Amino acid sequence: MSFSVAAAVFPVIFIGELPDKTMFASLVLSSRGRPVAVWFGAAGAFLVHVVIATTVGVALFKILPNNVVDALVALMFLGGAIFAYREGDKDESELVTHEAATHQRVVTTAFAVIFIAEWGDLTQILTANLAAHYHSALSVGVGAVAALWTVALLAVVGGQGLLRYVPMTIVRRVTAGVLLVLAVVAAYSAVTA
């Protein structure tokens, strides 16, 4: 384990993940559920992706066509947009009651959303490339996981703070719009790849 390699990987992955769809997904999920539960789900998904990227990631990217990955991500975002839009029609007190009843699923939902969205993502590709470059899967993995977990922490803290100022119904409508845009972008990538 080389701490200098981990320290060199951290800023690359951190900066690569900041504007990413998975950070936005964590922010939105944390506005719906317990931030700690969202973070644990996202952290688990990131950990699995880093393990994949540092061990067999390069081989997987050669096997899975980019357009298939992009198409799956587009479908996931479209489904999320439809769900968020439909949930936005509900009374805010009904939304709070529904969310309180489904907290046990927050970790699983966060894991699934981040796990699917992260396939073929820039940071996964960067992690695989850095592992190949440094020939140190463990060092690269530690730096990448630390960066991704930090970004997820920033996202969930931001999501919880958002609800202090913006009503849940508005968050749902905006979420639906953003997810729809992300679905269109991913679908365009799938078609043009």
C-alpha positions in Angstrom: 0.0 0.0 0.0 1.4 3.3 -1.1 0.0 6.3 0.6 1.5 8.6 -2.0 -0.4 6.9 -4.7 -3.6 7.0 -2.7 -3.0 10.7 -2.1 -2.4 11.3 -5.8 -5.6 9.4 -6.8 -7.9 11.2 -4.3 -8.0 14.7 -6.0 -8.4 13.2 -9.4 -11.4 11.1 -8.4 -12.8 13.8 -6.1 -12.8 16.4 -8.9 -14.1 13.9 -11.4 -17.1 13.0 -9.2 -18.2 16.5 -8.1 -20.2 17.4 -11.2 -21.4 13.8 -11.7 -24.9 12.4 -11.9 -24.2 10.1 -8.9 -23.5 13.1 -6.7 -26.8 14.6 -7.8 -28.6 11.3 -7.2 -27.1 11.2 -3.6 -28.2 14.7 -3.0 -31.8 14.0 -4.2 -32.0 10.7 -2.3 -30.8 12.4 0.9 -33.6 15.0 0.6 -36.1 12.0 0.7 -34.5 9.8 3.4 -32.1 9.7 6.2 -28.8 11.1 5.1 -26.8 8.4 7.0 -28.8 5.7 5.3 -28.3 7.3 1.9 -24.6 7.7 2.6 -24.2 4.0 3.6 -26.0 2.9 0.5 -24.0 5.1 -1.8 -20.7 4.2 0.0 -21.4 0.5 -0.5 -22.1 1.0 -4.2 -18.9 3.1 -4.6 -16.9 0.5 -2.8 -18.2 -2.3 -5.1 -17.4 -0.2 -8.2 -13.9 0.6 -7.0 -13.2 -3.0 -6.4 -14.5 -3.9 -9.8 -12.6 -1.0 -11.5 -9.3 -1.9 -9.8 -9.5 -5.6 -10.4 -11.4 -6.5 -13.5 -12.6 -3.1 -14.7 -10.5 -2.8 -17.7 -11.7 -6.2 -19.0 -15.3 -5.3 -18.3 -15.1 -2.1 -20.3 -13.8 -4.1 -23.3 -16.8 -6.6 -23.0 -19.7 -4.2 -22.3 -20.4 -1.8 -25.1 -20.7 1.9 -24.0 -24.1 2.3 -25.7 -25.6 -0.6 -23.7 -24.4 1.0 -20.5 -25.7 4.4 -21.6 -29.1 3.0 -22.6 -29.5 1.3 -19.2 -28.6 4.5 -17.4 -31.1 6.5 -19.6 -33.9 4.0 -18.7 -33.1 4.3 -15.0 -33.1 8.1 -15.1 -36.4 8.1 -17.1 -38.0 5.8 -14.5 -36.7 8.1 -11.8 -38.1 11.2 -13.5 -41.6 9.6 -13.8 -41.6 8.5 -10.2 -40.4 11.9 -8.9 -43.1 13.7 -11.0 -45.8 11.4 -9.8 -44.7 11.8 -6.2 -44.7 15.6 -6.6 -48.5 15.5 -7.0 -49.0 14.1 -3.5 -49.8 16.3 -0.5 -46.6 17.2 1.4 -47.9 15.5 4.6 -48.6 12.4 2.6 -45.0 12.5 1.2 -43.5 12.8 4.7 -45.7 9.9 5.9 -44.7 7.7 2.9 -41.0 8.5 3.4 -41.2 7.7 7.1 -42.7 4.3 6.3 -40.0 3.4 3.7 -36.8 4.4 5.6 -35.8 0.7 5.8 -35.4 0.7 2.0 -33.3 3.9 1.8 -30.0 2.1 2.0 -31.0 -0.4 -0.6 -32.4 2.2 -2.9 -29.3 4.4 -2.6 -27.1 1.4 -3.3 -29.1 0.4 -6.4 -29.3 3.9 -7.9 -25.6 4.7 -7.4 -24.5 1.2 -8.5 -26.5 1.4 -11.7 -25.6 5.0 -12.5 -21.9 4.5 -11.8 -21.4 1.8 -14.5 -19.1 3.2 -17.2 -18.8 6.5 -15.3 -15.8 8.7 -15.7 -14.6 8.0 -12.2 -14.9 4.3 -12.7 -12.9 4.5 -15.9 -10.4 6.8 -14.2 -10.0 4.4 -11.3 -9.4 1.4 -13.7 -6.9 3.5 -15.7 -5.1 4.7 -12.5 -4.9 1.1 -11.2 -3.3 0.0 -14.5 -1.0 3.0 -14.5 0.3 2.6 -10.9 0.1 -1.2 -10.8 -1.3 -0.9 -7.3 -5.0 -1.8 -7.1 -5.1 -1.4 -3.3 -3.5 2.1 -3.2 -5.6 3.3 -6.1 -8.7 1.7 -4.5 -8.1 3.4 -1.1 -7.7 6.9 -2.8 -10.7 6.4 -5.0 -13.0 5.1 -2.2 -12.0 8.0 0.1 -12.7 10.5 -2.7 -16.1 9.0 -3.6 -17.2 8.7 0.0 -16.2 12.3 0.6 -18.3 13.5 -2.4 -21.2 11.4 -1.2 -21.0 12.9 2.3 -21.1 16.4 0.8 -24.1 15.4 -1.3 -26.1 14.0 1.6 -25.4 16.9 3.8 -26.5 19.3 1.1 -29.7 17.3 0.4 -30.8 17.5 4.0 -30.1 21.2 4.2 -32.1 21.8 1.0 -35.3 20.7 2.7 -35.0 23.5 5.3 -35.6 26.1 2.5 -37.5 24.3 -0.3 -40.8 22.4 0.0 -40.7 18.7 -0.8 -43.1 19.0 -3.7 -40.8 21.5 -5.5 -37.8 19.3 -4.9 -39.7 16.4 -6.5 -40.7 18.5 -9.6 -37.1 19.8 -10.1 -35.8 16.3 -9.5 -38.1 15.0 -12.2 -36.9 17.6 -14.6 -33.3 17.0 -14.0 -33.6 13.3 -14.2 -35.5 13.7 -17.5 -32.6 15.8 -18.9 -30.1 13.2 -17.7 -32.2 10.4 -19.3 -32.1 12.3 -22.7 -28.4 12.9 -22.4 -27.7 9.2 -21.6 -30.0 8.1 -24.4 -28.3 10.4 -26.9 -24.9 8.9 -25.8 -26.3 5.4 -26.3 -27.5 6.2 -29.8 -24.4 8.1 -31.0 -21.8 5.8 -29.4 
